[in-house]
């Protein structure tokens, strides 16, 4: 076996071995756990799911509950590892973690009874998987990682065989034996020599170098190594790889595999990367479709009007809205900037090169109550797939196409509403790190504000101020509200007043316009503030 592993695992050599493990646990053996009054569980071992030096995971059948579980067995003497894993399962419950059913003792072994999932990400990727599915899986892993980081948990061992994939492609992270809290980090390598082993290049450089006080961004490095392994089939010498930061996949990998921990984007920010744009491409032709009203049996209705799309089912509704005005885009980008960690945002503004490539679809918002709107990037791959099928159905209806296969729209709509209702970040606006916009005004006022904003944009374009302060950074341009000098094409969240020519400030006509604009800006801002307000929690 390689020289790695944790310093506390070395203690296991004194009292635990695979020999005693195989003597106490083997396929076909029945194990009973009681509390002196009655038998709580009677397990029959059916299969070995995974085996290590000091423990093993089995697939077991409980003859009392008639259920199948995953039974993780470890030696009682590995106190630190057991306590950490037990603490996480007992204190946190999420769709991104395996369900926890309790801890039991059998002879000199501690048993953790967990939810059984049949497929790890490593096994899933051995079959032929489409590119779009791989992208969706990576996004789902980020959601799971974001849950851990919201609770200041560092996994420290993120890799494909520590991630389970469910039937609807949700990803569940497990095996927290070497995990720790961000407030109490620990060394997981016995010495620096172990850390230099290329087999562990998926673990961040600061952890391998035994740096004191590392943070959740160490998992971002492991995520980058996982992405690199999935798409490039490279699993070793990650630190020696060279990526082209000017293309989308290279920029995505480059941002995560940065040797400087604080230069890596957080899990909150990663879901806004351009790398995931293929998941939202169906939104392009949805916006291009003419307005339509589709009424179907079972109280199902699809409505599309300009940049607004709504799905109604009985007394429920899902609204999808594309914010296209420059003020709306600026407000959303300001929210993304506030959403990220301050230290990282500062580095983005001053030293992070190349720029983080933001998704152009971040301006699509979704709501379940037409009051609070969330970015479409908050949806996982399963929900996006359901939504895409419904949009394709509407497109076929509008153009009069006949589907080759019968489309059960009712099942898709029911599954979509159920999936979104189960999506906690869309129903709980107080979730940590959620970007939320609150809609305040009525639709009539919305139209007036939108018309006013479009008229102002047209006026500025006619005066030809746009060509004066362009900054070519590949982002979506919008009006600069922080400087009274007309239009500035910048890329959020980069400093919006940077690189503005001094000669522009001496343009007399421009200054006159800026003064008039500043006088009316206050009243317009008050009216616009009623449009939607930013509700960012951290």
C-alpha positions in Angstrom: 0.0 0.0 0.0 1.1 3.6 -0.6 2.7 5.5 2.2 -0.2 8.0 2.5 -2.9 8.3 4.8 -3.7 9.9 7.9 -1.6 10.0 11.0 -4.3 8.5 13.1 -4.7 5.6 10.7 -1.1 4.5 11.6 -2.5 3.7 15.0 -4.7 1.1 13.4 -1.7 -1.1 12.7 -1.5 -1.9 16.4 -5.0 -3.3 16.7 -6.8 -3.7 13.4 -6.2 -5.6 10.3 -8.1 -6.9 7.3 -7.8 -10.4 8.6 -10.0 -9.7 11.7 -12.3 -7.8 9.4 -12.9 -10.7 7.0 -13.3 -13.1 10.0 -16.1 -11.0 11.5 -17.8 -9.9 8.2 -18.2 -12.0 5.1 -20.8 -12.5 2.4 -23.8 -14.5 3.7 -23.2 -13.9 7.4 -26.1 -12.6 9.5 -25.4 -9.9 12.1 -27.8 -8.9 14.8 -27.8 -5.8 16.9 -29.9 -5.5 20.1 -30.5 -3.2 23.0 -31.0 -6.1 25.5 -34.8 -5.9 25.0 -35.2 -6.8 21.4 -33.3 -7.2 18.2 -33.0 -3.8 16.5 -31.5 -5.0 13.2 -30.7 -8.3 11.7 -28.4 -7.8 8.7 -27.4 -10.3 6.0 -24.3 -9.3 4.1 -24.9 -9.5 0.4 -22.0 -7.8 -1.3 -18.7 -6.0 -0.6 -19.0 -2.5 -2.0 -15.6 -1.2 -1.0 -12.7 -2.3 1.2 -9.7 -0.4 2.8 -7.0 -1.1 5.2 -9.0 -0.5 8.4 -12.6 -0.8 7.3 -15.1 -1.9 4.7 -18.5 -1.0 3.2 -21.1 -3.8 2.7 -24.4 -4.0 1.0 -26.8 -5.6 3.6 -30.4 -6.7 3.7 -32.3 -5.9 6.9 -34.7 -8.8 7.6 -36.7 -6.6 10.1 -37.3 -3.5 8.0 -37.1 -5.4 4.7 -34.8 -2.7 3.3 -31.4 -2.6 1.7 -28.7 -0.5 3.3 -25.0 0.3 3.0 -23.2 -0.8 6.2 -19.8 1.0 6.8 -17.6 -0.9 9.3 -14.6 0.6 11.0 -12.4 -0.3 14.0 -13.5 1.3 17.3 -10.0 2.6 17.9 -10.1 5.0 15.0 -11.9 7.5 17.2 -11.1 10.7 15.3 -12.2 9.5 11.9 -15.4 7.9 13.3 -16.4 10.9 15.4 -16.0 13.3 12.4 -18.0 11.2 10.0 -20.7 10.5 12.7 -20.9 14.3 13.5 -21.5 15.3 9.9 -24.2 12.7 9.4 -26.0 13.4 12.7 -25.9 17.2 12.3 -26.6 17.7 8.6 -29.3 16.3 6.4 -29.4 17.1 2.7 -30.3 15.6 -0.7 -26.5 15.8 -1.4 -25.6 13.5 1.5 -26.4 9.8 2.0 -29.3 9.3 4.4 -28.1 8.3 7.9 -29.9 5.6 9.9 -27.7 5.4 13.0 -24.5 4.1 14.6 -24.2 0.7 16.2 -21.4 -1.4 17.8 -20.6 -5.0 17.0 -17.7 -6.6 18.8 -14.7 -4.3 18.3 -16.3 -2.6 15.3 -18.4 0.5 14.8 -21.2 0.3 12.2 -22.6 3.3 10.4 -25.9 2.4 8.6 -26.3 4.6 5.5 -28.5 4.9 2.5 -27.6 2.4 -0.3 -26.8 3.8 -3.7 -25.7 1.3 -6.4 -23.5 3.5 -8.6 -20.5 5.7 -7.9 -19.5 8.5 -10.3 -16.4 6.4 -11.2 -18.5 3.5 -12.2 -21.0 5.7 -14.0 -18.4 7.2 -16.2 -17.1 3.8 -17.3 -20.0 3.6 -19.7 -20.6 5.8 -22.7 -21.7 9.2 -21.4 -22.7 12.1 -23.5 -20.8 15.4 -23.1 -23.9 17.3 -22.0 -24.5 14.7 -19.2 -20.9 15.0 -18.0 -21.4 18.8 -17.8 -24.6 18.3 -15.8 -22.9 15.9 -13.4 -20.1 18.4 -12.7 -22.7 21.0 -11.9 -24.5 18.6 -9.6 -21.2 17.9 -7.8 -20.7 21.6 -7.3 -24.2 21.9 -5.7 -23.2 19.1 -3.3 -19.9 20.7 -2.6 -21.7 24.1 -2.0 -23.8 22.5 0.7 -20.7 21.3 2.5 -19.0 24.7 2.2 -22.1 26.6 3.3 -21.6 24.6 6.6 -17.8 25.2 6.6 -17.1 21.5 6.0 -13.9 20.6 4.0 -14.2 17.2 2.5 -10.4 16.7 1.8 -10.9 13.6 -0.3 -13.2 14.6 -3.2 -12.8 12.1 -6.0 -15.1 10.0 -8.3 -15.3 7.0 -6.1 -16.5 9.1 -3.1 -19.5 10.4 -5.1 -22.7 8.5 -5.6 -25.0 9.1 -8.6 -28.8 8.5 -8.2 -31.3 7.6 -10.8 -32.1 11.3 -11.6 -28.4 12.1 -11.7 -28.2 13.8 -8.4 -24.8 13.5 -6.8 -24.3 12.5 -3.1 -20.9 13.0 -1.5 -19.8 10.5 1.2 -16.8 9.2 3.1 -16.0 11.9 5.6 -13.2 10.1 7.4 -10.6 12.7 6.8 -12.9 15.7 6.6 -12.7 18.7 8.9 -14.4 22.0 9.7 -12.9 25.1 8.3 -12.5 26.5 11.8 -10.4 23.4 12.9 -8.3 22.1 10.0 -5.9 19.2 10.4 -3.0 17.6 8.7 -4.0 14.5 6.7 -0.5 13.6 5.6 2.1 12.2 8.1 5.0 14.1 6.5 5.9 16.2 3.4 7.3 13.1 1.6 3.8 11.5 1.5 2.3 14.7 0.2 4.7 14.7 -2.8 3.4 11.4 -4.1 1.8 12.0 -7.6 -1.1 9.7 -6.7 -2.4 12.4 -4.4 -2.2 15.3 -6.9 -6.0 15.6 -6.7 -5.5 16.9 -3.2 -4.7 20.6 -3.1 -1.0 21.8 -2.8 -1.6 23.5 0.5 -3.0 20.4 2.1 -0.2 18.2 0.8 2.3 20.8 2.0 0.8 20.6 5.5 -0.2 24.3 5.6 -1.9 25.4 8.8 -5.3 27.0 8.4 -6.4 26.1 4.8 -10.0 26.7 3.7 -12.8 25.3 1.7 -11.0 26.3 -1.5 -8.8 23.2 -1.1 -11.8 21.2 -2.3 -12.1 23.4 -5.4 -8.7 22.1 -6.4 -9.9 18.5 -6.0 -13.0 19.5 -8.1 -10.7 20.8 -10.8 -8.8 17.5 -10.8 -12.1 15.6 -11.0 -13.2 17.7 -14.1 -9.8 17.2 -15.6 -10.1 13.4 -15.1 -13.6 13.2 -16.5 -12.9 15.2 -19.7 -9.2 14.7 -20.4 -8.7 11.3 -18.7 -5.7 12.6 -16.8 -5.6 11.7 -13.1 -1.9 12.3 -12.1 0.5 15.2 -12.1 -2.3 17.7 -12.1 -0.1 20.6 -11.0 2.1 20.1 -14.1 -0.8 20.5 -16.5 -1.1 23.6 -18.8 -4.5 24.9 -19.7 -5.5 27.6 -22.2 -7.4 30.2 -20.1 -8.8 31.9 -23.2 -11.2 29.1 -24.1 -14.1 28.1 -21.9 -13.0 24.6 -20.7 -9.5 25.9 -20.1 -10.6 28.9 -18.2 -12.8 26.7 -16.0 -10.0 24.3 -15.2 -7.4 27.2 -14.9 -9.6 28.9 -12.3 -9.9 25.8 -10.1 -6.4 24.5 -10.5 -4.7 27.7 -9.3 -1.9 27.0 -6.9 -2.9 30.1 -4.9 -5.9 29.1 -2.8 -7.5 32.5 -2.5 -7.4 32.9 -6.3 -9.8 29.9 -6.8 -13.4 30.8 -7.2 -15.8 29.6 -4.5 -18.5 26.9 -5.2 -21.1 29.7 -5.2 -19.4 31.4 -8.1 -18.5 28.4 -10.2 -22.1 27.6 -11.2 -22.1 31.0 -13.0 -19.3 30.0 -15.3 -19.7 29.8 -19.1 -18.7 26.2 -19.0 -22.3 25.2 -18.2 -23.9 27.2 -21.0 -24.7 24.1 -23.1 -27.2 23.2 -20.4 -29.2 26.4 -21.1 -29.0 26.6 -24.9 -32.7 25.7 -25.2 -33.5 29.2 -23.8 -32.2 30.8 -27.0 -35.0 29.5 -29.2 -37.6 30.0 -26.5 -37.0 33.7 -26.5 -37.1 33.7 -30.3 -40.5 32.0 -30.5 -43.5 34.2 -31.1 -45.9 34.8 -28.3 -48.2 31.8 -27.7 -50.9 30.5 -25.3 -51.2 26.7 -25.2 -54.1 25.3 -23.2 -54.1 21.6 -22.4 -56.3 19.2 -20.4 -55.6 18.7 -16.7 -55.4 22.4 -16.1 -52.1 22.8 -17.8 -51.2 26.0 -19.6 -48.0 27.3 -21.3 -47.8 31.0 -21.9 -45.0 32.9 -23.7 -45.1 36.7 -24.0 -42.0 38.6 -25.1 -39.3 37.7 -22.6 -41.7 36.0 -20.2 -42.6 32.3 -20.1 -45.0 30.7 -17.6 -46.1 27.1 -16.9 -49.3 26.8 -15.0 -50.6 23.6 -13.4 -53.7 23.6 -11.3 -53.1 26.4 -8.7 -49.3 26.3 -9.2 -47.1 28.2 -11.6 -43.4 28.5 -12.6 -42.3 31.8 -14.2 -39.2 32.2 -16.4 -38.1 35.8 -17.1 -35.2 37.1 -19.2 -33.9 40.5 -17.9 -32.7 42.3 -20.9 -32.3 45.9 -19.8 -28.9 47.3 -18.9 -30.0 48.3 -15.4 -31.3 44.8 -14.7 -28.1 43.2 -15.9 -26.0 45.6 -13.7 -28.2 44.8 -10.7 -27.7 41.1 -11.2 -24.0 41.4 -11.7 -23.8 43.5 -8.6 -25.6 40.7 -6.8 -23.1 38.1 -8.0 -20.3 40.3 -6.9 -21.8 40.6 -3.4 -22.5 36.9 -3.4 -18.8 35.9 -3.7 -16.3 36.0 -0.9 -14.9 39.5 -0.4 -11.3 38.4 -0.5 -11.8 36.6 -3.7 -13.7 39.6 -5.2 -10.8 41.9 -4.4 -8.4 39.5 -6.2 -10.8 39.4 -9.2 -10.7 43.2 -9.5 -6.9 43.6 -9.1 -4.9 40.5 -9.9 -6.9 37.6 -11.2 -6.0 37.0 -14.9 -7.6 35.8 -17.1 -11.1 37.0 -16.3 -13.6 34.6 -15.0 -15.9 33.8 -17.9 -19.5 34.4 -16.7 -22.4 32.7 -18.3 -24.6 34.8 -20.6 -27.6 33.0 -19.2 -27.2 34.4 -15.7 -29.8 37.0 -16.7 -32.6 34.4 -16.9 -34.5 34.3 -13.7 -37.0 31.7 -12.5 -39.7 31.9 -9.8 -42.4 29.7 -8.2 -44.4 32.6 -6.7 -43.8 35.5 -9.1 -42.3 37.4 -6.2 -38.8 36.1 -5.6 -36.7 35.4 -8.7 -33.6 33.2 -8.8 -31.1 32.7 -11.5 -31.6 29.8 -13.9 -28.1 28.6 -13.0 -29.5 27.5 -9.6 -31.3 24.6 -11.3 -29.7 21.2 -11.4 -29.3 19.0 -14.5 -32.5 17.0 -13.9 -34.7 20.0 -13.6 -33.1 21.7 -16.6 -33.7 18.5 -18.6 -37.4 18.5 -17.7 -37.7 22.2 -18.6 -36.0 21.7 -21.9 -38.4 18.9 -22.9 -41.4 21.2 -22.1 -39.9 24.0 -24.1 -39.3 21.6 -27.0 -42.9 20.5 -26.8 -44.1 24.1 -27.0 -41.8 24.8 -30.0 -43.3 21.8 -31.8 -46.8 23.0 -31.0 -46.1 26.5 -32.3 -44.6 25.3 -35.6 -47.1 22.5 -36.0 -44.6 19.7 -35.8 -45.7 16.2 -35.0 -43.5 14.4 -32.5 -42.2 11.0 -33.5 -42.8 9.7 -30.0 -45.8 10.5 -27.9 -44.9 13.1 -25.3 -46.6 12.7 -22.0 -46.6 16.4 -21.1 -48.5 15.8 -17.9 -45.8 13.6 -16.4 -43.1 16.1 -17.3 -45.0 19.0 -15.8 -45.8 17.1 -12.6 -42.1 16.0 -12.3 -41.0 19.5 -12.9 -43.2 21.0 -10.2 -42.2 18.2 -7.8 -38.5 18.7 -8.5 -38.6 22.4 -8.1 -40.7 22.2 -4.9 -38.0 19.8 -3.5 -35.3 22.3 -4.5 -34.7 24.0 -1.2 -32.8 27.0 -2.5 -35.8 28.0 -4.6 -38.2 27.8 -1.6 -36.0 29.1 1.2 -34.7 32.6 0.4 -32.7 32.6 3.6 -30.4 29.8 2.3 -26.8 30.8 2.7 -25.3 32.2 -0.5 -28.5 32.4 -2.5 -28.8 35.2 -5.0 -32.5 36.4 -4.9 -34.4 39.3 -6.5 -37.6 40.5 -5.0 -40.3 41.7 -7.4 -42.3 44.6 -5.9 -44.2 46.5 -8.6 -47.2 45.5 -10.7 -46.8 44.4 -14.3 -48.1 47.7 -15.6 -45.3 49.6 -13.9 -42.9 47.0 -15.1 -43.7 47.8 -18.7 -43.4 51.6 -18.1 -39.9 51.1 -16.4 -38.8 48.8 -19.2 -39.9 51.3 -21.9 -38.1 54.1 -20.1 -34.9 52.1 -19.9 -35.1 51.1 -23.6 -35.7 54.7 -24.6 -32.7 55.9 -22.5 -30.4 53.2 -24.1 -31.5 54.3 -27.6 -30.8 57.9 -26.7 -27.3 57.1 -25.6 -26.6 55.0 -28.6 -27.7 57.8 -30.9 -25.3 60.2 -29.2 -22.5 57.7 -30.1 -21.0 57.6 -26.6 -20.7 53.8 -26.7 -17.5 53.8 -28.8 -15.7 56.1 -26.4 -15.0 53.8 -23.4 -15.2 50.3 -24.6 -13.2 47.7 -22.8 -12.9 44.5 -24.7 -13.1 41.7 -22.1 -15.6 39.3 -23.7 -18.4 40.2 -21.3 -22.0 41.4 -21.7 -22.0 45.2 -21.9 -24.3 47.3 -19.8 -24.7 50.9 -18.7 -22.2 52.2 -16.1 -24.3 53.5 -13.2 -21.3 54.2 -10.9 -19.7 56.9 -13.1 -21.4 59.9 -14.7 -19.7 59.6 -18.0 -22.1 57.8 -20.2 -21.7 54.2 -21.3 -18.9 52.0 -20.2 -18.6 48.5 -21.6 -17.2 46.4 -18.8 -17.3 42.8 -17.5 -18.7 42.3 -14.0 -17.5 42.2 -11.4 -14.4 44.0 -12.6 -14.0 47.6 -11.4 -16.4 49.6 -13.6 -14.4 52.8 -13.6 -11.2 51.2 -14.7 -9.3 52.1 -18.0 -11.5 55.1 -18.8 -9.6 57.6 -21.1 -8.8 60.9 -19.4 -9.6 62.7 -22.7 -13.2 61.7 -22.2 -13.5 63.8 -19.1 -12.6 66.9 -21.1 -15.4 66.5 -23.7 -17.5 69.5 -23.0 -20.6 68.1 -24.7 -20.3 64.9 -22.7 -19.9 66.8 -19.4 -23.1 68.8 -20.1 -25.0 65.6 -20.8 -23.5 64.0 -17.6 -24.7 66.9 -15.5 -28.2 66.7 -16.8 -28.2 63.0 -16.4 -27.0 63.3 -12.8 -29.9 65.6 -11.9 -32.5 63.2 -13.2 -30.7 60.1 -12.1 -31.9 60.3 -8.5 -35.6 60.4 -9.3 -35.3 57.6 -11.9 -33.3 55.5 -9.5 -36.2 55.7 -7.0 -38.6 54.6 -9.6 -36.4 51.8 -10.7 -35.8 50.6 -7.1 -39.4 49.5 -7.1 -38.7 47.2 -10.0 -36.9 44.5 -8.1 -34.7 44.8 -5.1 -31.6 42.7 -4.4 -31.8 40.2 -1.5 -28.4 38.6 -1.1 -27.7 36.5 2.0 -24.3 35.2 3.0 
